Amino acid sequence: MNLYPWFPTRRTNDPALAVQMRAAIAEHADRPATRIRVGEGWRTHTFREFGKRIDEAAQGLLDRGIQPGQRIGLFANNCPEWSEIDFGAATVRAIPVPIYATSTPAQIRHIAADSGYGSCSWAVAASVNASWRSPMICPNWSTW
């Protein structure tokens, strides 16, 4: 079932990244999409599994009232969830505003003020510096 009717289920020349990812998921469903090091081993997700995680992120954003064109702050360390939420945001036509975990509080305040990301910011990694969760630095903090 195609949850997002505006996405094709086959290869397309549409330049939109989310459209290209949806086509790749359909075309390569059982092939490995990601390999994440876990301890001494690797965790592999197929394109189908990666697509499911993107759909879950997209649904989570919709459930939180995110609208097409709305900017969301994406504040995290480098982790698999970053890509899932980034593609999930593109799926629901939201605009991710990256805020890196290495950013200083002053940089975060500038990004928040300049981007107009509004009432939502998302943390996807527990290791993000807890002191930055202050409303003065990262307003309207919400954990993914």
C-alpha positions, 0 to 999 in steps of 0.5 A: 500500500502506498501511504503517500500517493504523490510518491511513485513506486518506480524509478523516476526523473523527479529530482526530489530526494524523498521521491528518489528514496521512495523509488529506491525502496520499491526497487531494492526492497530486499537489498541492504540499505544501511549497515550500522556498527553495533559493538563488534558486529553490524546491524543491517537494514534492508531498503524495506526496513529503512522505508518502514522506519522512514514511514514511522518517522513521517507518521510521528511528525504528522502525529505531532501536528507538523505541516507541509512547509513547516521547519523542524529543528533536527538536533542530534549526534551522527546516528541512523535516526538522523537519516530516518527523520530527515527522510521522514520530514521530506516525506511529509514535506516538512523542512528539516533544520539541522542543528549539530550536537557539536554546535555551541549554544550561541550557534544553536540560538542563531540557527533557531532564530534565523531558520524560523523553525517555530515550535518544534525541535527534535532530539534523536540521541540521548547523548546530546548535551543536556545543558543545551535543552534549556529554553534559552538555547533550544526552545520548545525541546522535544525528545524523539 
